[in-house]
Structures are given as C-alpha cells and as structure tokens.
Amino acid sequence: MNSTAQVPARAGTTAGTTLGTTRRQVVLAGTAAVVLAACGEPGTPDGSAGEASARLGPNGFTFKQPVQLTYWKSLEGPRHEAQVKLTDDFNASRSDVKVTLEHVGVYAQAAEKLTAVLAADTPPDVMLLTVDTHMPGFARMGALHPLDEFAKVDKSAKFETYAPGFIKNGTINGKLYQIPLARSTPVLYFNKDHLRAAGLPEAAPNTWDQVVDVAQKLTRAAVMQPDSADGSKVALPVAGYWWPFQSAVWAFGGKLSDDKFTPTVTQPETVQAMQFFADLVQRHRVARAYRTVGPSSTAFQQGQLSFLVESTAVLTQVEERTSARVGAAFMPQQKQRAVPGGGSGLTIINSIPVEKKEAGWEFMKFVTSTPNTVYFSKMTGYMVVRTDAEKNAEFQQYLKEHPNAKVTFDQMQFVRTQDSIAEVPGAPAAIEGAIREVAMEGKNVKTVMDELQRKLTSLAQEARK
C-alpha cells in the first residue's frame, strides 16, 4: 500500500471553518499581488502548454520516469477512509505516478501548515483546500497553479461533465484553481415521524414562511423530546453558523457583500433575514438558539428538534444516528432559492516542477472521475461532482434506495459562489457572533447589523494591507 495516513488529531470541519492563514496572505481582488518567482503559468517555460504536449496522449499524461507526489488532505471518518482507498486505487492503476497521502489536520490547520511550507519552499504537490475560505486566498497570492490549460488540452478529463456551479466556485479572477471533490451545500433535514405524529404531511416546507407555519404546528403538538437542558419543546434550531445564513440572506434577496469585499449587511434584505432568524426564537418561539451547529445536530438526532439545517456532508451520519425516519429537502426559498457551494476540492501547488503538475492533474482527474465521485458520495454524503453521474447505473440504483441523496444531487442547480466577504479572515466568525447576539442574547437586530458592518469593513481593510 503506497498511501500513508497519519492519525488525525481531531475531527475535520465543514465549510464553516474560518481562514487559518494570516491577513497578509489573503490578497484581495483589485490589490497588487506579487506572484511567487518560482510559480509558472500555463504557456510559460515553467507551465504546462509547451512541454506537456510530448507527454500528453489520448488518455492523459504519461511519464517515462516514475513521478512521486505528496497529497495533503483533511477530513476524518468515512471521508478519510474514502480518500485512502482512492489514493491506493490510483497507485495500483499506475506504474509511472505514485502518491503518498498525508493527513494534515482540519482545514484551518492544513492552511496554516501550507503557509509555513510555502515560505520554506517545501510544499506538497496536491492539496485539499476549502472552496470558500482557503483556496481563494492562496490562489490570489499565486501559490496555486491555474488548471485551465490542463482542462483545455486533456480531452480524457471530460471537463465539460464537471458540475458547472462547482467549477465556477473554483474559478478566481477568471482562472480555474480547483477541481471539486468533497462538495456540499446546506440542506434542510426533517423528522418524518414528528410530522406524522402531528398529523402533517411528511414533506418539508418549501419557503421560510412555510417553515414558520409548520414549526408552529409541530411545537404546539409537542411531538419532540424535551430539551435536555430546560425541558422545552420546539421544532427548529438557529445556530451560529454563517454558511446556511448565507443561503437565507440570498433567499430574502440580500447579500453579505459585493464582489469586491465591501460588506452590505445593513441593506434591508439582509437585515430582514437576520430579523427572521431572531423572530424564530424571540417572537414565534418555535426555535432554540445554539452557539454552534454541532449541538443542534445532536439534538435533532435525539429527537429534540424536528428540523436541522446542516451540510450534505453529514447525510450518512444523520441517517445512521437518528432513530426516527429522516428526510432531506432543499434549503427554503423566499424571494428566490440559492445555496452556497461549500466543502473542498483539489489544487496543485504552483512552485513544483511541471512533471509533478501534470502527474497531479492525473491524480485529481482519477479521484474525481465519474465512478469515483459516485463512490465518494455513497461513502460520505458529499455531492457527486460530475453531471454524468446521474446516468451511472450504480448511482441511479443508489438514488432509488436513498432518496435523500437525490435531494443533494438535485440542489446542485441552485449553487452560487459565496459572497466575497466570506474569504476575509475573521469575517465568518464575526457573522456567526452577530447571529448569536440576536438569537441567544436578544439584542436589537439593526444595532447588531450596524456593528457587524463596521467589523467586516475593518477586517476587509486590514486584509488589503
């Protein structure tokens, strides 16, 4: 077995993890970015357009001398095991490329380590980075290799079958830096047994207004288990988690920022979304506030909540750990429906030799092939990253047997790239703090959003320095 997996120190995180690099390492759009001297672009002597042609055949790149690669990854449990298997399968299929897999902690820890090894000029070759909080900053500072030329010249990659929304997420300033792997969106999980016990249809509400209506009926029916702390019975959680809040802001027609990192959280629609979350707890009294999403997930699994807003990445775990029948549905809409495409993908470090870049492309192409994205999705709950997976016989059978997984597949059509402020170090944490202030402490929403606007503006200005 050629892959080596170190024992991780603690559980991997989902898309809500904030950026672990320093502020100066996030080069924002419109500011000067000095590309590392060792970094090549496609079409340059260090790039892939010239030398690549000699090694590129109809099935991709091949090498006369074996190429050794190091792959740095995050994620634990079945997500770790699936990556180990895919790495081993790749190594078994090739004699000219060998990949050593190394676990480097949760996403933020991995980003910190990448920062250190880039400074020491001892980076890995391929890396798993979050699509929202980590990859964009490293791409803007020139640390990642643009993949556009590979996608263009290697027809065996069938690049057109990658989900367009995920490819858009991996594109920064017009260049592609990431191939999707462990991709997720927030979804609405619901307890079918609670709905049946309350005499309601076993279907999720479609809009946020309908969420309030159904939650009121469930709460009045008191079909859930009492909260372990205070004995209360309510249907919904409101957790301090910026990622699903992004979806709610879009649903109400708002934004967290423009595309140039200028926060817009005081616009009426965004304030309305935050007021809605506050009202669920304070006025309608159908929701319980949680500091983080983890405890709300536990409460849902124990039957203390009828709904849960969480990532598609935990689908298999939620189903397995909940004694009741679990359903999954699109995130609710209001004026519109949109969801952030979170999770992570595969990138190539820019300062490595061209042969390693080509070999890294071969590895990434293999891991995200149609049969392998089907395997990874079945093992973890993450979304398939290729549109032709729907035609895969194995996946078709899987979706018939697991209708909740089909929901995560179908919701791909509503994926949008998160608002740019989410890339700024400290910004997601500031947004989460604001959610806690209004939901847990009952603070005035307008006052909190005015202060959040000031905080986010300051963070963005500091990151530009």
ChimeraX attribute file (.defattr): number of C-alpha atoms within 10 A of each C-alpha:
attribute: neighborCount
match mode: 1-to-1
recipient: residues
	/A:1	11
	/A:2	15
	/A:3	21
	/A:4	16
	/A:5	17
	/A:6	11
	/A:7	11
	/A:8	17
	/A:9	11
	/A:10	10
	/A:11	13
	/A:12	18
	/A:13	17
	/A:14	23
	/A:15	25
	/A:16	22
	/A:17	21
	/A:18	22
	/A:19	27
	/A:20	20
	/A:21	23
	/A:22	13
	/A:23	19
	/A:24	14
	/A:25	17
	/A:26	26
	/A:27	22
	/A:28	24
	/A:29	16
	/A:30	9
	/A:31	10
	/A:32	12
	/A:33	13
	/A:34	10
	/A:35	16
	/A:36	14
	/A:37	8
	/A:38	14
	/A:39	18
	/A:40	23
	/A:41	19
	/A:42	18
	/A:43	13
	/A:44	12
	/A:45	12
	/A:46	19
	/A:47	22
	/A:48	24
	/A:49	18
	/A:50	12
	/A:51	15
	/A:52	22
	/A:53	12
	/A:54	11
	/A:55	13
	/A:56	16
	/A:57	14
	/A:58	10
	/A:59	11
	/A:60	18
	/A:61	21
	/A:62	21
	/A:63	15
	/A:64	9
	/A:65	10
	/A:66	14
	/A:67	17
	/A:68	15
	/A:69	19
	/A:70	19
	/A:71	24
	/A:72	23
	/A:73	24
	/A:74	25
	/A:75	24
	/A:76	20
	/A:77	11
	/A:78	15
	/A:79	19
	/A:80	17
	/A:81	16
	/A:82	20
	/A:83	22
	/A:84	22
	/A:85	15
	/A:86	20
	/A:87	25
	/A:88	19
	/A:89	16
	/A:90	21
	/A:91	19
	/A:92	13
	/A:93	12
	/A:94	13
	/A:95	14
	/A:96	15
	/A:97	22
	/A:98	23
	/A:99	23
	/A:100	19
	/A:101	23
	/A:102	20
	/A:103	20
	/A:104	25
	/A:105	24
	/A:106	20
	/A:107	29
	/A:108	22
	/A:109	16
	/A:110	22
	/A:111	24
	/A:112	17
	/A:113	17
	/A:114	24
	/A:115	19
	/A:116	14
	/A:117	12
	/A:118	15
	/A:119	9
	/A:120	9
	/A:121	12
	/A:122	12
	/A:123	22
	/A:124	20
	/A:125	23
	/A:126	27
	/A:127	29
	/A:128	27
	/A:129	28
	/A:130	30
	/A:131	28
	/A:132	29
	/A:133	32
	/A:134	28
	/A:135	28
	/A:136	26
	/A:137	25
	/A:138	21
	/A:139	26
	/A:140	22
	/A:141	18
	/A:142	22
	/A:143	25
	/A:144	29
	/A:145	24
	/A:146	26
	/A:147	22
	/A:148	15
	/A:149	17
	/A:150	22
	/A:151	17
	/A:152	13
	/A:153	17
	/A:154	20
	/A:155	14
	/A:156	13
	/A:157	22
	/A:158	14
	/A:159	18
	/A:160	14
	/A:161	14
	/A:162	21
	/A:163	18
	/A:164	17
	/A:165	18
	/A:166	26
	/A:167	17
	/A:168	17
	/A:169	24
	/A:170	26
	/A:171	21
	/A:172	17
	/A:173	10
	/A:174	10
	/A:175	15
	/A:176	21
	/A:177	28
	/A:178	32
	/A:179	27
	/A:180	31
	/A:181	27
	/A:182	29
	/A:183	25
	/A:184	31
	/A:185	29
	/A:186	27
	/A:187	25
	/A:188	21
	/A:189	26
	/A:190	26
	/A:191	26
	/A:192	21
	/A:193	20
	/A:194	25
	/A:195	22
	/A:196	14
	/A:197	15
	/A:198	19
	/A:199	12
	/A:200	14
	/A:201	12
	/A:202	17
	/A:203	14
	/A:204	22
	/A:205	21
	/A:206	16
	/A:207	18
	/A:208	19
	/A:209	14
	/A:210	15
	/A:211	18
	/A:212	21
	/A:213	14
	/A:214	21
	/A:215	25
	/A:216	20
	/A:217	17
	/A:218	26
	/A:219	21
	/A:220	14
	/A:221	16
	/A:222	17
	/A:223	22
	/A:224	24
	/A:225	19
	/A:226	17
	/A:227	16
	/A:228	11
	/A:229	6
	/A:230	7
	/A:231	10
	/A:232	14
	/A:233	24
	/A:234	27
	/A:235	31
	/A:236	28
	/A:237	26
	/A:238	25
	/A:239	28
	/A:240	24
	/A:241	25
	/A:242	23
	/A:243	26
	/A:244	21
	/A:245	25
	/A:246	23
	/A:247	29
	/A:248	28
	/A:249	24
	/A:250	25
	/A:251	24
	/A:252	22
	/A:253	20
	/A:254	22
	/A:255	27
	/A:256	27
	/A:257	22
	/A:258	12
	/A:259	13
	/A:260	13
	/A:261	22
	/A:262	17
	/A:263	25
	/A:264	22
	/A:265	26
	/A:266	23
	/A:267	17
	/A:268	14
	/A:269	19
	/A:270	25
	/A:271	23
	/A:272	20
	/A:273	24
	/A:274	23
	/A:275	19
	/A:276	21
	/A:277	23
	/A:278	27
	/A:279	18
	/A:280	22
	/A:281	21
	/A:282	19
	/A:283	11
	/A:284	14
	/A:285	18
	/A:286	25
	/A:287	27
	/A:288	21
	/A:289	23
	/A:290	18
	/A:291	18
	/A:292	15
	/A:293	18
	/A:294	12
	/A:295	13
	/A:296	24
	/A:297	23
	/A:298	16
	/A:299	20
	/A:300	27
	/A:301	23
	/A:302	19
	/A:303	22
	/A:304	24
	/A:305	30
	/A:306	29
	/A:307	29
	/A:308	26
	/A:309	24
	/A:310	25
	/A:311	24
	/A:312	29
	/A:313	25
	/A:314	17
	/A:315	23
	/A:316	19
	/A:317	13
	/A:318	20
	/A:319	17
	/A:320	13
	/A:321	12
	/A:322	17
	/A:323	13
	/A:324	17
	/A:325	12
	/A:326	22
	/A:327	21
	/A:328	25
	/A:329	23
	/A:330	23
	/A:331	26
	/A:332	22
	/A:333	22
	/A:334	17
	/A:335	11
	/A:336	15
	/A:337	21
	/A:338	25
	/A:339	30
	/A:340	25
	/A:341	25
	/A:342	28
	/A:343	28
	/A:344	29
	/A:345	24
	/A:346	28
	/A:347	29
	/A:348	27
	/A:349	25
	/A:350	25
	/A:351	24
	/A:352	21
	/A:353	16
	/A:354	19
	/A:355	22
	/A:356	20
	/A:357	25
	/A:358	24
	/A:359	26
	/A:360	28
	/A:361	24
	/A:362	20
	/A:363	24
	/A:364	24
	/A:365	20
	/A:366	19
	/A:367	24
	/A:368	25
	/A:369	22
	/A:370	24
	/A:371	19
	/A:372	19
	/A:373	24
	/A:374	23
	/A:375	19
	/A:376	26
	/A:377	26
	/A:378	20
	/A:379	14
	/A:380	21
	/A:381	25
	/A:382	27
	/A:383	28
	/A:384	32
	/A:385	30
	/A:386	23
	/A:387	16
	/A:388	14
	/A:389	21
	/A:390	17
	/A:391	10
	/A:392	14
	/A:393	11
	/A:394	13
	/A:395	23
	/A:396	15
	/A:397	10
	/A:398	15
	/A:399	17
	/A:400	11
	/A:401	11
	/A:402	14
	/A:403	14
	/A:404	21
	/A:405	25
	/A:406	19
	/A:407	19
	/A:408	24
	/A:409	22
	/A:410	13
	/A:411	20
	/A:412	25
	/A:413	13
	/A:414	16
	/A:415	22
	/A:416	19
	/A:417	18
	/A:418	24
	/A:419	21
	/A:420	21
	/A:421	27
	/A:422	26
	/A:423	24
	/A:424	29
	/A:425	26
	/A:426	19
	/A:427	24
	/A:428	23
	/A:429	18
	/A:430	18
	/A:431	26
	/A:432	19
	/A:433	18
	/A:434	22
	/A:435	30
	/A:436	22
	/A:437	18
	/A:438	24
	/A:439	29
	/A:440	19
	/A:441	13
	/A:442	14
	/A:443	15
	/A:444	13
	/A:445	22
	/A:446	17
	/A:447	11
	/A:448	19
	/A:449	23
	/A:450	14
	/A:451	16
	/A:452	21
	/A:453	21
	/A:454	13
	/A:455	17
	/A:456	27
	/A:457	19
	/A:458	13
	/A:459	19
	/A:460	23
	/A:461	15
	/A:462	13
	/A:463	19
	/A:464	18
	/A:465	13
